[in-house]
Amino acid sequence: MGHFNKLFLLILIATLSLWACASEEEKKAAHYEKGVAYFEKGEFKSARLEFKNALQIDAKDIKALEYLGRASLKLGDARTAYSMYVKVAELDPDNLEAQIKLATFYWLATKYQDSRKAVDEILSRDSSNIEGLLLHAGLLGQEGGLAEAASAFEKVIELDGNETRAFLGLSQVLAAQGKPAEAEDALKEAVNIDPKAEKPRLALFNFYQNEQKFDLAEAVLKEALAANPENSDLSIELGDFYFSRQNRQAAEAAYLRAIDIAPDNTKPYLAIAGFFDFIGSTDRALAIYQKALELKPDDLRIIDAIAGYHLKLGNLVEVEKYITESLTKRPGYFPMRLLKAELLTIQEKFDEAIGMLGPLIDEEPKSAWAHYLMGISHRAKGEFNAAKLHINLAAELNPRYIKARLLLAEINFREREFESAEKESLAVLDILPDDYQAKLILGNAYLYQGKLAEAGDTFESLIKLDPNNAAGYLRLGLLQRVQRKYDQALANFEKALTLQPDLMEALTNITRVYAAREELDQALMRCDRFLNETGDDPDISARVFNLKGQIYLIQENRLEAKKSFTAALEKNPNFLASYYMLARIYFLDEVPDQVIAQYEAILEKDPNQDTPHMMLGTIYEMQQRIDLAENHYRNALKINPEFAAAANNLAYILADNDKNIQEALALAQMAKEILPNSPFVMDTLGWAYYKKGFYDLALVEVADSLAKAPGNATVIYHLGMIYHKKGEPEKARAELEKALRLDANFPEAEEAKNILAELREPSAEG
C-alpha cells in the first residue's frame, strides 16, 4: 500500500509539471499574439508591453525579441531596439534582419568599421540583399569612394528598378561628383516610381533649392501637396519655403492651410507660432501657443515651446510656472531641464546651473546648447579653462553655432590669445560674412598682432556695414593714430563723437593726436567743447577734468592742472586717477609735508570728512608709509562705507603687502561693484585674485585694465606675473620686458628683473 501511494504521488507531480509547462507556453503565446495584434494596429506601447511579458516567460524567444526591437524603434527607443537585435544576433547568427538592423545602428552611431563588418557578413551570405547593398553603397560614399558608391546604387537598381532609396542615394553621389544634371534625372526617376511618395519629391525640392532654382523647387512642392492634399507637413514645408524667400504673406497662408488640413494636430500651430514670433507678432504667437496647449494640455513639447517663448520675452515668472508644471508631470524630461538650466543662468544662479548641467551633459554629451550654457556659467564664475573647454565643445558639436564661436573669440581676445581670436572670428564670418561683432573682434585681433593693413580693411568694412555705429570710426581712428595719420584719425574720432557724443575714448584719442602734434591748446579747447556738449554728467565731467589736468601737466602748468584734478574730484569723489595726479603734483612741488599738514588741519576742524582721509592715504601710499596710508583709508571707509576709491586703495596695499588677502579681495570686489569700468579697480581686483592664486580670474581683470589704460608699467608687470604663475614663460617674459621698456624705474622694476633672470636661466632638464 505504501509503495502504491509513492507511485501515485510521482505520477501526480509529473502531470502537474506538464500542465505547468503547457500553461507557461500558452501564456507566452497569448502575450505574443496580443503583441502582434497591437503592433499591426499601430498601438506600439501596448505591443511593447505584451512582448516584454512574453520574454519574461522565455527570454530567448527570437520572434518576441525581434518584435520588441521593432516596437521600440517605432516608439523612438533606439537603445532598447539595439539591445534586442544584439540578443537576436547572438541567439541566431544567421538572422539577416538582425544583422541588417545592427549594421544600420552602427552606421547611425558613426561606428563605420563595425557597420562595414556587419555589411560584409550580410553580403557574404546573400550578395543580392537589397538592404545590405544599400548600406554598402552608403559606406562607400562615406569612405570617399564616390564612383564605387554610384556603382553599388546602380546594382540595386538593376536588381529592383522600383527601389526609390537607390535612386535617392545615387542622386546624392552624382551631385557630390559635380554632375547636377544626372543627379536631377535620378531624382526624377525616383519621383516617377511613386508620384504620391513624399520623400522623393522633397529630395527633388531640396535639390532645386541647393541649385537656387527656386521656381522649380516651389513647383515640385506644390505638386507634392496636390498629390497629398491631406498632408499638413507638406503645407508647413511650403510655408517654410515662402518664409525663406521672404514672402511672408504666402508663408502665413501656407501655415494656416496646414491648420485647416489637420486642426487637431499641434505641429502646424507650433510652426505658425514660430513664424509670428519671428515677425514680432507677439500676441498672435502667444494665442497660437495657447490654442495648441488647449488641444493637448499634457503635450510637454508644447509646454516647452511656450516656456521658451516666455523666456525670450523675459517673462521669467511665467517660465518658472511652465517649467514646474512640466517637470511635475515628467521629472526627467530633458528639454525642460535644459530650459531650467538656461533660466538659472539668466538669473545668475551659476552654481545651480552648473549643478543641473552636469547630469544633462552626462545624458546627452552631444548637446551643444548644454555645453554652451555650462561654458557661460563657468565664465561668469571666472573659471575660464572650464569655460573654454565647454564652449569649444559646443562649437565642435555644431560648427555653425555662432554664439559659441563669438564667445570663444571674445574670451581668447581678453586672454590676449590674438591668433585664436582671429581664427574664431573668421569661422563666424565664414557663416555670417556681415556679423558686426565678429568683424570688430577680428579687426582688434589684427591690430594687436601688428597686422595693420588687415586691421584697416576690417575697420573700414565695419563702417560700410553700419555707417551709424561709432565703433568702426573709433577703431579706424586708433589705427590711424598708431600710423601717425593724424588728420585722418582726427576726422574719424570726430565722426565717432557725432554718432555717440559722450564717447570718452574718442575725446581721449583726439587729445592724444593734438599732443602728438604739440597743439595742446587745441586739446584743451576740445575738452571744454565736449563739456558744453555733454551736459553735467558727474562721471563724464570728472573724466574730462582729469584729462585737462594731464594736458596742463604736459604744459608744466601745475596750478591749472591742480585746479582741474580738484574739479574732477568735486564732480566724482570716486575718480581714483585724480587723487594720484594731485599727489604727484605735491611731490613735484616738493610740498607733500605742507599738504599733509593742511589736510590734518581740516580734519581737526571736521573729522567726519572722507576726502581729506582719502587724500592723506594717497600721499602716504606714494611715500611708502603704508601703515599710515592704511589707517587713513580705513577712516575714510568708516565715514563713508561705500567710498569705492578708498576701498580700492586699501585693497591694493593689503594685497600688495600680503597683509590680509581675503579682506583685500572683499574690498576690491565691493569697489568693482560701484566702479565696474575703472581700470584702477580692475587692476586691484586682478592683483587680489593673483595673491589668492586665482590666476584665470586675475588675468581677465588685469587684461581688461590694460585695454582701458594701456600705458601703465605696473599693470603690465602684473600681467607678466600672472602669466609666470600660469606657467606661460614666453608670455611672462614679453610682458615683463615691455614693462621695463616703458619705465625702467617703476616701483616693481627690480622684482621684474629678478623674474626675467629666472626665466632666462636654462631649466634643470636642459
C-alpha positions, 0 to 999 in steps of 0.5 A, spaced: 500 500 500 505 504 501 509 503 495 502 504 491 501 511 494 509 513 492 507 511 485 501 515 485 504 521 488 510 521 482 505 520 477 501 526 480 507 531 480 509 529 473 502 531 470 502 537 474 509 539 471 506 538 464 500 542 465 505 547 468 509 547 462 503 547 457 500 553 461 507 557 461 507 556 453 500 558 452 501 564 456 507 566 452 503 565 446 497 569 448 502 575 450 505 574 443 499 574 439 496 580 443 503 583 441 502 582 434 495 584 434 497 591 437 503 592 433 499 591 426 494 596 429 499 601 430 498 601 438 506 600 439 506 601 447 501 596 448 505 591 443 511 593 447 508 591 453 505 584 451 512 582 448 516 584 454 511 579 458 512 574 453 520 574 454 519 574 461 516 567 460 522 565 455 527 570 454 530 567 448 524 567 444 527 570 437 520 572 434 518 576 441 525 579 441 525 581 434 518 584 435 520 588 441 526 591 437 521 593 432 516 596 437 521 600 440 524 603 434 517 605 432 516 608 439 523 612 438 527 607 443 533 606 439 537 603 445 532 598 447 531 596 439 539 595 439 539 591 445 534 586 442 537 585 435 544 584 439 540 578 443 537 576 436 544 576 433 547 572 438 541 567 439 541 566 431 547 568 427 544 567 421 538 572 422 539 577 416 534 582 419 538 582 425 544 583 422 541 588 417 538 592 423 545 592 427 549 594 421 544 600 420 545 602 428 552 602 427 552 606 421 547 611 425 552 611 431 558 613 426 561 606 428 563 605 420 568 599 421 563 595 425 557 597 420 562 595 414 563 588 418 556 587 419 555 589 411 560 584 409 557 578 413 550 580 410 553 580 403 557 574 404 551 570 405 546 573 400 550 578 395 543 580 392 540 583 399 537 589 397 538 592 404 545 590 405 547 593 398 544 599 400 548 600 406 554 598 402 553 603 397 552 608 403 559 606 406 562 607 400 560 614 399 562 615 406 569 612 405 570 617 399 569 612 394 564 616 390 564 612 383 564 605 387 558 608 391 554 610 384 556 603 382 553 599 388 546 604 387 546 602 380 546 594 382 540 595 386 537 598 381 538 593 376 536 588 381 529 592 383 528 598 378 522 600 383 527 601 389 526 609 390 532 609 396 537 607 390 535 612 386 535 617 392 542 615 394 545 615 387 542 622 386 546 624 392 553 621 389 552 624 382 551 631 385 557 630 390 561 628 383 559 635 380 554 632 375 547 636 377 544 634 371 544 626 372 543 627 379 536 631 377 534 625 372 535 620 378 531 624 382 526 624 377 526 617 376 525 616 383 519 621 383 516 617 377 516 610 381 511 613 386 508 620 384 504 620 391 511 618 395 513 624 399 520 623 400 522 623 393 519 629 391 522 633 397 529 630 395 527 633 388 525 640 392 531 640 396 535 639 390 532 645 386 533 649 392 541 647 393 541 649 385 537 656 387 532 654 382 527 656 386 521 656 381 522 649 380 523 647 387 516 651 389 513 647 383 515 640 385 512 642 392 506 644 390 505 638 386 507 634 392 501 637 396 496 636 390 498 629 390 497 629 398 492 634 399 491 631 406 498 632 408 499 638 413 507 637 413 507 638 406 503 645 407 508 647 413 514 645 408 511 650 403 510 655 408 517 654 410 519 655 403 515 662 402 518 664 409 525 663 406 524 667 400 521 672 404 514 672 402 511 672 408 504 673 406 504 666 402 508 663 408 502 665 413 497 662 408 501 656 407 501 655 415 494 656 416 492 651 410 496 646 414 491 648 420 485 647 416 488 640 413 489 637 420 486 642 426 487 637 431 494 636 430 499 641 434 505 641 429 502 646 424 500 651 430 507 650 433 510 652 426 505 658 425 507 660 432 514 660 430 513 664 424 509 670 428 514 670 433 519 671 428 515 677 425 514 680 432 507 678 432 507 677 439 500 676 441 498 672 435 504 667 437 502 667 444 494 665 442 497 660 437 501 657 443 495 657 447 490 654 442 495 648 441 496 647 449 488 647 449 488 641 444 493 637 448 494 640 455 499 634 457 503 635 450 510 637 454 513 639 447 508 644 447 509 646 454 516 647 452 515 651 446 511 656 450 516 656 456 521 658 451 517 663 448 516 666 455 523 666 456 525 670 450 520 675 452 523 675 459 517 673 462 521 669 467 515 668 472 511 665 467 517 660 465 518 658 472 510 656 472 511 652 465 517 649 467 514 646 474 508 644 471 512 640 466 517 637 470 511 635 475 508 631 470 515 628 467 521 629 472 526 627 467 524 630 461 530 633 458 528 639 454 525 642 460 531 641 464 535 644 459 530 650 459 531 650 467 538 650 466 538 656 461 533 660 466 538 659 472 543 662 468 539 668 466 538 669 473 545 668 475 544 662 479 551 659 476 552 654 481 545 651 480 546 651 473 552 648 473 549 643 478 543 641 473 548 641 467 552 636 469 547 630 469 544 633 462 551 633 459 552 626 462 545 624 458 546 627 452 554 629 451 552 631 444 548 637 446 551 643 444 546 648 447 548 644 454 555 645 453 554 652 451 550 654 457 555 650 462 561 654 458 557 661 460 556 659 467 563 657 468 565 664 465 561 668 469 564 664 475 571 666 472 573 659 471 575 660 464 579 653 462 572 650 464 569 655 460 573 654 454 573 647 454 565 647 454 564 652 449 569 649 444 565 643 445 559 646 443 562 649 437 565 642 435 558 639 436 555 644 431 560 648 427 555 653 425 553 655 432 555 662 432 554 664 439 559 659 441 564 661 436 563 669 438 564 667 445 570 663 444 573 669 440 571 674 445 574 670 451 581 668 447 581 676 445 581 678 453 586 672 454 590 676 449 590 669 445 590 674 438 591 668 433 585 664 436 581 670 436 582 671 429 581 664 427 574 664 431 572 670 428 573 668 421 569 661 422 563 666 424 564 670 418 565 664 414 557 663 416 555 670 417 560 674 412 556 681 415 556 679 423 558 686 426 561 683 432 565 678 429 568 683 424 570 688 430 573 682 434 577 680 428 579 687 426 582 688 434 585 681 433 589 684 427 591 690 430 594 687 436 598 682 432 601 688 428 597 686 422 595 693 420 593 693 413 588 687 415 586 691 421 584 697 416 580 693 411 576 690 417 575 697 420 573 700 414 568 694 412 565 695 419 563 702 417 560 700 410 556 695 414 553 700 419 555 707 417 551 709 424 555 705 429 561 709 432 565 703 433 568 702 426 570 710 426 573 709 433 577 703 431 579 706 424 581 712 428 586 708 433 589 705 427 590 711 424 593 714 430 598 708 431 600 710 423 601 717 425 595 719 420 593 724 424 588 728 420 585 722 418 584 719 425 582 726 427 576 726 422 574 719 424 574 720 432 570 726 430 565 722 426 565 717 432 563 723 437 557 725 432 554 718 432 555 717 440 557 724 443 559 722 450 564 717 447 570 718 452 575 714 448 574 718 442 575 725 446 581 721 449 584 719 442 583 726 439 587 729 445 592 724 444 593 726 436 593 734 438 599 732 443 602 728 438 602 734 434 604 739 440 597 743 439 595 742 446 591 748 446 587 745 441 586 739 446 584 743 451 579 747 447 576 740 445 575 738 452 571 744 454 567 743 447 565 736 449 563 739 456 558 744 453 556 738 449 555 733 454 551 736 459 553 735 467 554 728 467 558 727 474 562 721 471 563 724 464 565 731 467 570 728 472 573 724 466 574 730 462 577 734 468 582 729 469 584 729 462 585 737 462 589 736 468 594 731 464 594 736 458 596 742 463 601 737 466 604 736 459 604 744 459 608 744 466 602 748 468 601 745 475 596 750 478 591 749 472 592 742 472 591 742 480 585 746 479 582 741 474 584 734 478 580 738 484 574 739 479 574 732 477 574 730 484 568 735 486 564 732 480 566 724 482 569 723 489 570 716 486 575 718 480 581 714 483 586 717 477 585 724 480 587 723 487 594 720 484 595 726 479 594 731 485 599 727 489 604 727 484 603 734 483 605 735 491 611 731 490 613 735 484 612 741 488 616 738 493 610 740 498 607 733 500 609 735 508 605 742 507 599 738 504 599 733 509 599 738 514 593 742 511 589 736 510 590 734 518 588 741 519 581 740 516 580 734 519 581 737 526 576 742 524 571 736 521 573 729 522 567 726 519 570 728 512 572 722 507 576 726 502 581 729 506 582 721 509 582 719 502 587 724 500 592 723 506 592 715 504 594 717 497 600 721 499 602 716 504 601 710 499 606 714 494 611 715 500 611 708 502 608 709 509 603 704 508 601 703 515 599 710 515 596 710 508 592 704 511 589 707 517 587 713 513 583 709 508 580 705 513 577 712 516 575 714 510 571 707 509 568 708 516 565 715 514 563 713 508 562 705 507 561 705 500 567 710 498 569 705 492 576 709 491 578 708 498 576 701 498 580 700 492 586 703 495 586 699 501 585 693 497 591 694 493 596 695 499 593 689 503 594 685 497 600 688 495 603 687 502 600 680 503 597 683 509 590 680 509 588 677 502 581 675 503 579 682 506 583 685 500 579 681 495 572 683 499 574 690 498 576 690 491 570 686 489 565 691 493 569 697 489 568 693 482 561 693 484 560 701 484 566 702 479 565 696 474 569 700 468 575 703 472 581 700 470 584 702 477 579 697 480 580 692 475 587 692 476 586 691 484 581 686 483 586 682 478 592 683 483 587 680 489 585 674 485 593 673 483 595 673 491 589 668 492 592 664 486 586 665 482 590 666 476 584 665 470 580 670 474 586 675 475 588 675 468 581 677 465 581 683 470 588 685 469 587 684 461 581 688 461 585 694 465 590 694 460 585 695 454 582 701 458 589 704 460 594 701 456 600 705 458 601 703 465 608 699 467 605 696 473 599 693 470 603 690 465 608 687 470 602 684 473 600 681 467 607 678 466 606 675 473 600 672 472 602 669 466 609 666 470 604 663 475 600 660 469 606 657 467 606 661 460 614 663 460 614 666 453 608 670 455 611 672 462 617 674 459 614 679 453 610 682 458 615 683 463 620 686 458 615 691 455 614 693 462 621 695 463 621 698 456 616 703 458 619 705 465 625 702 467 624 705 474 617 703 476 616 701 483 616 693 481 622 694 476 627 690 480 622 684 482 621 684 474 628 683 473 629 678 478 623 674 474 626 675 467 633 672 470 629 666 472 626 665 466 632 666 462 636 661 466 636 654 462 631 649 466 634 643 470 632 638 464 636 642 459 
